[in-house]
Amino acid sequence: MINPQSSLPLFNAIASAGKTIYEIAQGTAKLEEKQRLLDVYNSLMELKREASELEDQNHDLKQKLRFKSNEFEFKNPFWYEKINPDRALCPKCFSKEIVAPVGEYQQGSSGAWRNCLACDTRIEETPTRRSNPGPFSGARSGPNGWMT
């Protein structure tokens, strides 16, 4: 794996070498030498592009490994990062390997919930219960209905 701190000097060295080769190629009069130097320059630029792609792949793999590590724990219904145990994370975003915190605890007549700050999903913390079901709950129709 490429170390992020060592990749910047690598990119800079490739760019510097490429610039030097390009300048030498521009200064030479012999067409054959110029073509060979430009071929080396093109090879260096290809290496630079490939190194950049490897850096991106390395970053993606590190992120995937992070979600499979023991850095997180699940406490129903939220995920928590062990270094921030008081910050609940959205389970929907977490399933997509995104660390997204949820908002403050909210409570209303329909129960308690938190909203994801990234995807705005509402995650219930307690089952929804109606405290007063109303007169028509479980009502039967007909002559022996709710009015009898």
N, C-alpha and C positions, 0 to 999 in steps of 0.2 A: 504494500500500500504506500502511496505517496504521502509523505508528511506535509501537511499544509504549510508549515513554516519553511520547508525546503523547496516547495514547488515554485514559489515566487522567484527565488534566485535562479532556478532552472529555466523558467520562462524568460527571465531577463537575459541570461547567458545565451540562450538560443536566439533571441531577438537581436542581441548585440552582434553575435557571430554572423547572423543573416545580413545585418546592415553592412558589416565590414566586407563580406563577400560580394554583396551587391555593388558597393562602392568600387571595389577592385575590378569587378566585371565591367563597370562603366568606364573605368580608366584605361583598360587594355584595348589595344588596337587589333589584336589577333582574334579573328572571329571564332576559331576553334577553342581557344582558351576562354573567351567570353562565354561561349555556349556551355562549357564544362562548369564554369563558376556559377552560371545561372542554374544549371542542373543541381549543383550542391545547395544553392540557395533554396530552390524549390523543395528539395529533400528536407532541409532544416525547417521550413515552414510547415511541411507535412508532419514532421516530428512534433512541432509545437502544437499543432491541432490535435494530434493523437494524445499528447500529454494532457491537454486540456480536457479531452473526453474522458481519459482515465481518472482525472481528478474529480470530474462530475460523477462518474460511476462509483468511485471510492466514497464520496459523500453520501450518495444514495444507499450504498450497502451499510455504511455506518449507521444511518438513520434506521434502516430495517432491523439491524442487530440491536439497536437501542430499545426498540419496542418488544423485542423478544428476550431482553435481559431482565434482571430483577430490580431495575430502577423504578418500576411501577407496581402498585398493588391495587386490587379491586376490592372496594367496599360498597356493596350494593346500594345505590345504582350507579355509583361513580368510580372512575379510576383516579388514583392519586400518585403523584410523583413523590418518591421517598424523600427527596431533598426539600420538597414543599408540601408537607403532609396536611396542611390546612387549606390547600387550594384544590378544590374538586375539579375534575376534568370531564368534558363531555364524552359519553360513551360512543356516540355516533361518530364524532370526529376521531376519537381514539381508534376506532375500527378501520379508519382510513389512514392511520399512522400520522395523525395530526394532534399535537398537544394544544388543546383549546380549553381555557378555563370557563367555568360557568359563573353566572352572576350570583348576586346575593339571594339568600333564602327568601321566598315569598309565600304568603299564606292567604287564602281566600276561602270563600264558601265551598269551592270545588276541591279543596285539598291544599297541599303544599308542593311547591315546585321551584326549580331554578331554570333559567334560560341560558343556553350556550351563547357566549359572547361572539363566537365565530359564525356558527350556522343558524343561530336563533331557534334551535330546537328546544322545546319545552320538555324537561325531564321531571316527572313526578317523583317526589320523595316519600309520600304517604299515599295509600290507596284513596281514591275519591269515594267519599261517603256523603250521602245526603242526610243532614240531621233531621229534616222535616220532610218526609216523603210526599205529603200533600194528600188531599181527600180522595183523589182518583187512583192512588197507588193500590194496585191489587183489586180494584173495584170490579164488581160483576155487573153486567147489564141485566135488564129484565125486572120483573116485579120484586125479586129478593136482592136487588142491587144495593148500592151504597147508601141509599136513602132510607132503607128499612131499619 
